[in-house]
Amino acid sequence: MGCFDCICGLFGGGATAKQKQALVKAKGLCKELVESRSCAPILVRTAWHDAGTYDKANAGKPWPEAGGAIGSIRTDHEINAGPNAGLKKAVAMYLQPIKSQVPEISWADLIQMAGATAVEVAGGPKIPMKYGRVDGVPADPAPPPFGLPDAKPPFGGPSPQDPAAHLRYVFYKYGMDDKDIVALSGAHTIGRAFKDRSGTVEEGYLSGTAYTKKGCPSLEKSETAGGRSWTKNWLCFDNSYFTDMPKNDPDCITFPTDAVLMTDPGFKPHFDLFASDQAAFFAAYAQSHKKLSELGSKFEPAAGIVGV
């Protein structure tokens, strides 16, 4: 036993200290991954889709029946479902090598860590993350689409043609409000939609726009060309989602659930603020992302591990 282990053991923090050491190592590997392969968007999407299965209506049931950030996106039930098309690559090719190098970290932690690190490396805010998540799989999981947001109608929820009602239907069951909805929607400043994945755009892997086609500089080190992005510089996390949406760039996508943020009375004030003040957007986004990353999570130790 080394001196570090002895000291941590004397103060009752040995296990937690070792866990934090593993988390620090994993975060470094996540950073290297994003920098070397320009894969921030798919890591954010994976983290969101793992956490987004949460429903507070099931919070009274035994853990982990409410879903959430519990690492269950790896199960066949979730990863093979339509809303998660394309995410096998993130789990198997990008995250599994890190998990193999740092087996002490849970899948639930690794998935959320990768998403938060991706935002930061892409130029976004540092998210005040908490770690120590325990992996879980609900005995009675929700059916697809798991309560996740739809891009186009018919929408889930009570109003199939109303994008604003749909967004509230999805995010209110997370215990979030209109500011959270607009802030989290701003993550579409990075990433693309694909015909081969969501099927919501005409551009697939073999086609693209001026900003996504093979050979264009916006791809940086990305291994996948094609698709259609929400913004011109879709690997840079900034507030261009808000500043550029009103410009109706023909090479960008704006879904009904995006456009409604500019007009709905509850969403518009936040949209306008984030368009005019990137610092305000970053501050709001960091807090909303943190909320999302902890939905349904069980932490060991119970207080979690911070400062990673």
C-alpha positions in Angstrom: 0.0 0.0 0.0 1.4 3.4 -1.0 1.6 6.5 1.3 -1.3 8.1 -0.6 -3.5 5.0 0.1 -2.5 5.0 3.7 -3.4 8.7 4.2 -6.7 8.4 2.4 -7.5 5.3 4.4 -6.8 7.1 7.7 -9.3 9.8 6.8 -11.9 7.4 5.4 -11.6 8.7 1.9 -9.5 6.1 0.2 -12.2 4.7 -2.1 -13.5 8.1 -3.0 -10.1 9.4 -3.7 -9.3 6.5 -6.0 -12.7 7.0 -7.7 -11.9 10.6 -8.3 -8.4 9.7 -9.7 -10.1 7.4 -12.2 -12.6 10.1 -13.1 -9.8 12.6 -13.8 -8.1 10.0 -16.0 -11.3 9.3 -17.9 -11.9 13.0 -18.4 -8.5 13.5 -19.9 -9.2 10.6 -22.4 -12.6 12.2 -23.3 -10.9 15.5 -24.0 -8.3 13.7 -26.2 -11.1 11.9 -28.0 -13.1 15.1 -28.9 -9.9 16.9 -30.0 -8.7 14.1 -32.2 -11.9 13.1 -33.8 -14.2 16.2 -33.8 -17.0 14.1 -32.3 -18.4 16.5 -29.7 -22.0 16.4 -31.2 -22.6 12.7 -31.0 -21.2 12.5 -27.5 -23.6 15.3 -26.4 -26.5 13.5 -28.1 -25.6 10.2 -26.4 -25.6 11.8 -23.0 -28.9 13.6 -23.6 -30.6 10.5 -24.8 -29.4 8.4 -21.8 -30.7 11.1 -19.4 -33.8 12.0 -21.4 -35.7 8.7 -20.6 -36.4 10.2 -17.1 -40.0 10.8 -16.1 -40.7 12.4 -12.7 -44.1 10.7 -12.6 -42.2 7.5 -11.9 -39.9 9.0 -9.3 -41.8 7.2 -6.5 -41.0 3.8 -7.9 -37.9 1.9 -6.8 -34.7 3.1 -8.5 -34.0 2.9 -11.5 -37.6 2.6 -12.8 -37.9 6.3 -13.5 -35.1 6.1 -16.1 -32.6 8.9 -16.5 -28.8 9.2 -16.5 -28.2 5.6 -15.5 -26.3 4.2 -18.5 -29.2 2.2 -19.8 -28.8 3.5 -23.3 -26.3 0.6 -23.9 -29.1 -1.9 -23.7 -30.5 -3.4 -26.9 -33.9 -2.0 -25.9 -32.7 1.5 -26.1 -29.6 1.6 -28.4 -31.5 -0.2 -31.3 -34.5 2.1 -31.1 -35.2 4.7 -33.7 -34.5 7.8 -31.5 -31.0 6.4 -30.9 -30.1 5.6 -34.5 -26.3 6.2 -35.0 -25.4 6.2 -31.3 -24.0 2.7 -31.3 -20.9 4.3 -32.8 -20.5 6.6 -29.8 -20.8 3.7 -27.3 -18.8 1.1 -29.1 -16.1 3.0 -31.0 -15.7 6.1 -28.9 -16.5 5.3 -25.3 -15.8 1.6 -25.0 -12.0 2.1 -25.4 -12.1 4.7 -22.5 -14.2 2.3 -20.4 -11.6 -0.4 -21.0 -8.8 1.8 -19.9 -10.7 3.1 -16.8 -13.0 0.2 -15.8 -13.6 1.8 -12.4 -15.8 4.4 -13.9 -19.5 3.6 -14.4 -21.1 3.7 -17.8 -23.5 6.3 -16.5 -20.7 8.6 -15.4 -18.7 8.0 -18.6 -21.6 8.9 -20.8 -22.4 12.1 -19.0 -18.7 13.0 -18.6 -18.2 12.6 -22.3 -21.1 14.9 -23.1 -20.1 17.6 -20.7 -16.5 17.5 -21.8 -17.5 17.7 -25.4 -19.4 20.9 -24.7 -16.4 22.4 -23.0 -13.8 21.3 -25.6 -16.1 22.7 -28.4 -15.9 26.1 -26.8 -18.9 26.0 -24.5 -19.2 26.5 -20.8 -17.6 24.3 -18.2 -20.5 22.4 -16.6 -20.3 21.9 -12.8 -20.7 18.2 -13.0 -21.2 15.7 -10.2 -20.1 12.1 -10.5 -20.4 8.8 -8.8 -23.4 7.5 -10.8 -24.4 3.9 -10.4 -25.4 1.9 -13.5 -29.0 0.7 -13.7 -31.5 -0.8 -16.1 -35.2 -0.5 -15.4 -37.1 -3.8 -15.0 -40.0 -2.2 -16.8 -38.5 0.3 -19.3 -40.5 2.8 -21.2 -41.2 2.0 -24.9 -39.6 4.0 -27.7 -39.4 6.9 -28.2 -38.8 7.0 -24.4 -40.3 10.4 -23.9 -37.5 12.1 -25.9 -38.2 15.2 -28.0 -39.6 14.8 -31.6 -38.3 17.1 -34.4 -41.4 17.1 -36.5 -45.2 16.4 -36.1 -47.0 14.4 -35.1 -45.5 15.2 -31.7 -45.7 13.1 -28.6 -48.0 14.4 -25.9 -51.5 15.9 -25.8 -51.1 18.2 -28.8 -49.6 16.4 -31.9 -49.4 19.5 -34.0 -48.1 22.0 -31.4 -44.3 22.2 -31.0 -44.4 24.4 -28.0 -46.8 22.1 -26.1 -44.6 19.2 -27.1 -41.4 20.7 -25.7 -43.2 21.5 -22.4 -44.6 17.9 -22.3 -41.1 16.5 -22.7 -39.1 18.9 -20.4 -41.7 19.5 -17.7 -41.5 15.8 -16.9 -37.8 16.4 -16.1 -38.8 19.0 -13.6 -37.6 21.8 -15.9 -39.0 25.1 -17.0 -39.1 27.3 -20.2 -35.7 28.8 -19.6 -34.2 25.3 -19.4 -36.0 24.4 -22.6 -34.5 27.3 -24.5 -31.1 26.9 -23.0 -30.8 23.2 -23.8 -32.2 23.8 -27.3 -29.2 26.0 -27.8 -27.0 22.8 -27.8 -28.1 22.5 -31.4 -25.4 25.1 -32.1 -23.4 21.9 -32.6 -24.3 18.8 -34.6 -26.2 17.7 -37.6 -29.4 15.8 -38.5 -29.1 12.9 -41.0 -31.5 11.1 -43.3 -29.8 7.9 -42.3 -30.5 8.5 -38.6 -33.5 10.6 -37.7 -34.8 10.7 -41.2 -35.8 14.3 -40.7 -33.7 15.8 -43.5 -32.9 14.8 -47.1 -29.1 14.9 -46.6 -27.4 11.6 -45.5 -23.9 10.3 -45.2 -23.3 10.5 -48.9 -24.6 14.0 -49.5 -24.6 17.2 -47.5 -24.7 21.0 -47.5 -22.1 23.7 -48.0 -21.2 23.2 -44.4 -21.3 19.4 -44.1 -20.4 17.8 -47.4 -17.2 15.8 -47.8 -14.1 18.0 -48.1 -15.6 21.1 -46.5 -13.5 22.8 -43.8 -16.4 22.7 -41.3 -15.9 19.0 -40.9 -12.5 19.5 -39.2 -11.4 16.0 -38.1 -14.9 14.4 -38.2 -14.9 11.0 -39.7 -18.5 11.4 -41.0 -19.5 13.8 -43.7 -23.0 14.8 -44.7 -26.2 15.6 -43.0 -27.7 19.1 -42.3 -26.6 21.3 -39.4 -28.4 24.0 -37.5 -25.5 26.4 -37.7 -22.6 27.1 -40.1 -19.8 26.3 -37.7 -21.5 23.2 -36.2 -18.5 22.0 -34.3 -18.2 25.3 -32.3 -20.3 25.6 -29.2 -21.5 29.3 -29.1 -24.8 31.2 -29.3 -25.0 31.1 -33.1 -28.1 28.9 -32.9 -29.9 32.0 -31.5 -28.2 34.7 -33.6 -28.5 32.9 -36.9 -31.9 31.2 -36.8 -33.8 34.3 -37.9 -31.5 34.5 -41.0 -33.0 31.4 -42.6 -29.8 30.1 -44.0 -30.8 27.7 -46.8 -27.9 25.4 -45.9 -29.1 25.0 -42.2 -32.1 23.3 -40.7 -34.7 24.8 -38.4 -37.3 22.3 -37.1 -40.7 23.4 -35.8 -39.4 22.8 -32.3 -36.6 25.3 -33.0 -38.6 28.0 -34.8 -41.3 28.1 -32.0 -38.6 29.4 -29.6 -38.6 32.7 -31.5 -42.4 33.3 -31.1 -43.9 31.5 -28.1 -44.4 34.1 -25.3 -42.8 31.8 -22.7 -39.7 31.0 -24.8 -39.1 34.2 -26.7 -37.6 36.3 -23.9 -35.0 33.7 -23.2 -34.3 33.2 -26.9 -33.8 37.0 -27.4 -31.5 37.2 -24.3 -29.3 34.3 -25.4 -29.0 35.8 -28.9 -27.8 39.1 -27.5 -25.7 37.8 -24.7 -23.6 34.6 -25.1 -22.4 34.8 -21.5 -26.0 34.6 -20.3 -26.6 31.6 -22.6 -23.5 29.8 -21.3 -24.5 30.4 -17.7 -28.0 29.2 -18.2 -26.9 26.2 -20.3 -24.4 25.0 -17.8 -27.0 24.8 -15.1 -29.6 23.2 -17.3 -27.1 20.7 -18.6 -26.2 19.8 -15.0 -29.9 19.2 -14.2 -30.3 17.0 -17.2 -27.1 15.0 -16.4 -28.4 14.1 -12.9 -32.0 13.0 -13.8 -32.8 9.7 -12.1 -29.2 9.2 -11.1 -28.1 7.3 -8.0 -24.8 8.4 -6.6 -22.2 6.6 -4.5 -21.1 8.3 -2.4 -24.6 9.8 -1.9 -23.2 13.4 -2.1 -21.4 12.6 -5.3 -17.9 13.5 -6.4 -17.2 17.0 -7.6 -14.1 19.0 -8.7 -13.2 16.7 -11.6 
